[in-house]
Every structure is written in structure tokens, then in C-alpha cells.
Amino acid sequence: MTLLTTWTGLIVTSAYTFKAEQKYQGFRQQETDYYHITRALLDFPNRDPDLLREQVDEYIRQVENIRRFAWGIETGSPPSIL
């Protein structure tokens, strides 16, 4: 019985460890995507006010998509108590 309990503990610990790594990689990717589109907006703003407004609106849509994807990563995995 002790061997079964130990084996189960090792499997559960490994599963949570891999999930945490995937979650971390997902968050890092979202951070990179956000940084990239923010730099693009700041480095190459449009001179025409109407086109700049469209550029900012597109930026806001992209940020919202990044946030939703990050929320999916966060809520799509079980909480880790380890």
C-alpha cells in the first residue's frame, strides 16, 4: 500500500509540475506578444490622425485577444497547490 501511495504521489506531482511549466510558457508568450504590438505602435505611429485612430483601435483589439488567450491559459488548468 505504501508503494502505491508513493507512486501515486510521484505521478500527481509530475503532472502538476508539467502543467505549471506549460502555464508559465503560455504567460511568457502572451507577455512577448503584448510587448511586440506595443513597441510597434510606439515605434511606428501613423501621422494621419484618422489612420492613427484606426491603428490604436486595432491595437486595443489585439490586446483584448491576448488577454482572452491568457485568461484561457489561466482558467484552463487546474490550480497548483504544490
Protein Blocks (a to p, Z undefined) as FASTA:
>chain_A
ZZmmmmmmmmmmmmmmmmmmmmmmmmmmmmmmmmmmmmmmmmmccfblklmmmmmmmmmm
mmmmmmmmmmmmmmmpccdfZZ
